[in-house]
Amino acid sequence: MTKTLLLSTLLSVSLFSGEITFENAPTNPKHKLPNGQNEILSFNSILKESMNAVVNISTSTIMKNRRGPSRLFFDPYTGQYFEQRGALLDKSQRKKALSLGSGVIISKDGYIVTNNHVLKGADEITITMNNSKKEYIAKVIGTDKGSDLAVIKIDAQNLTPIKLSRAKDIQLGDVVFAIGNPFGVGETVTQGIISALNKNHVGINQYENFIQTDASINPGNSGGALIDSRGALIGINSAILSESGGNNGIGFAIPIDMMRNIVQKLIKDGKVYRGFMGVGIESITKETEHFYTHKQGAIITGIEPYSAAQKAELQIGDLIYAVNGVKVLDHEDLRRIIINYSPNETITLTIERDNNSIKKRLTLMSRD
């Protein structure tokens, strides 16, 4: 009560002092239904096609019982203890540990994108479609731990792939839907909005540029689709932040443009080869901004010997503020831009050095 009263008092003083000018919303807004009285607001028509492009993934891992010390177990039916000694079982006696996830059909001939962690340790991958009991055995085309993406393929034709959006069409506050197989209960859709874009430093993947959403994403949703209100794919659901393991409205999806880039490389090469400059970089700070005319970009703080950066004659203190004409906001932005290029690709860097703008051509190298 004390805090409420104090706040009210402060607001009253400010209002009557005339020091604050408020930007008021228009008065007398209209209150009406978003549709007719005999209509129901529904996204059913746009969700149908997208949901049919999301599959359930079941992975199995063969578990081997190895030799070990004997143990005593209590049999509740006989009321007696019995001894069981660990032994190496033959193949027919091995047990399978099962896990569940989701995936998204991206081509008519059976290519499916999912999370790398969904497939981790899998000896067999089984795919089931929405509203179908038929099972397909999938083969792994390629995986990328750094982005947590993977591509698998099933032997099928004339599938209906999901429609793909682009990053430039995604905005904060857009209504979105998460589709997947949470807790193995079957295909499910949840609604929310885009809470944030370009989220990094989350500590989930090596290369992060997440879409954050409050649409419920739960275990089993991994690898599923995050779609916009047109039914177009904008991201692959990947992770949540939660202390309890339950959904707290902080979910993350790998954005569509990153997915496109990674998937194309995985289908072509089976893995991702990323371009490498060989520099240490940091963002402009309050302490360093007065040294530069440009106030956005990445400052070079170190150069590796024999690297692409050294060959291009870059220098410590150079401010990279554009790559191939695309503005660089900070050091994380530069990192995201560079990893989208492959080794041996040549790029043009726009640099500020000694208050002068110069261009440098650089041929990227491989980090492997």
TARA-V188237 format. One record per backbone hydrogen bond with DSSP energy under -1.0 kcal/mol. NH is the residue of the N-H (numbers start at 0). CO is the residue of the C=O. If there is no record, write none. Layout:
# TARA-V188237
{{NH	CO} {NH	CO}}
This chain:
# TARA-V188237
{{4	0} {5	1} {6	2} {7	3} {8	4} {9	5} {10	6} {11	7} {12	8} {13	9} {14	10} {15	11} {16	12} {38	35} {46	42} {47	43} {50	46} {51	47} {53	50} {54	102} {55	127} {56	100} {57	125} {58	98} {59	123} {60	96} {62	94} {70	83} {72	81} {74	79} {78	74} {81	72} {83	70} {92	89} {93	90} {94	62} {96	60} {98	58} {100	56} {101	221} {102	54} {103	112} {104	52} {105	110} {109	106} {111	151} {112	103} {113	149} {121	118} {122	59} {123	59} {125	57} {126	135} {127	55} {131	128} {135	126} {137	124} {138	152} {140	150} {141	150} {143	148} {147	143} {148	143} {149	113} {150	141} {151	111} {152	138} {153	109} {155	153} {158	107} {161	104} {164	232} {168	165} {169	166} {172	193} {173	170} {175	191} {176	226} {177	189} {178	224} {179	187} {180	219} {182	218} {183	180} {184	181} {187	179} {189	177} {191	175} {193	173} {194	211} {195	211} {198	209} {206	145} {209	198} {210	252} {211	195} {212	250} {213	192} {220	217} {222	236} {223	220} {224	178} {225	234} {226	176} {227	231} {230	227} {232	162} {233	225} {234	225} {235	253} {236	223} {237	251} {238	251} {240	249} {250	212} {251	238} {252	210} {253	235} {255	233} {258	254} {259	255} {260	256} {261	257} {262	258} {263	259} {264	260} {265	261} {266	262} {267	263} {268	264} {269	265} {274	340} {275	364} {279	301} {281	298} {288	284} {290	287} {291	288} {296	328} {297	319} {298	281} {299	317} {300	279} {301	279} {303	277} {306	303} {308	276} {310	306} {311	307} {312	309} {313	308} {316	299} {317	314} {318	351} {319	297} {320	349} {322	325} {323	347} {325	322} {327	320} {333	329} {334	330} {335	331} {336	332} {337	333} {338	334} {339	336} {340	337} {343	363} {344	341} {346	361} {348	359} {349	321} {350	357} {351	318} {352	355} {355	352} {357	350} {359	348} {361	346} {363	344} {364	275}}
